[in-house]
Amino acid sequence: MCVRWALTEYLERAMAHAEYDKLADGTFAGRIPLCEGVVAFGQTLSECERELRAVLEDWVLLALKLNHPLPILEGLDLNHIPVRE
């Protein structure tokens, strides 16, 4: 049985929308258009992707802490207040 966590699934769905560009100096820039302000840079595409995921993680956690709305990604909505039973 595979257990999936909502936050992990959200990050994976967001990363699926990542866009990368090779800059004139040979480095890379990445962004996730659905997540305003989530951008990263790296010497290699792999480094840029790792940095972009780290920025995304921080962005999501800060948004949750400050109660800022997050975009709904493919039906996954983290904006609901959890209900304790």
Helices and strands as residue ranges (DSSP letters): H 6-15, E 19-22, E 28-31, E 39-42, H 45-65
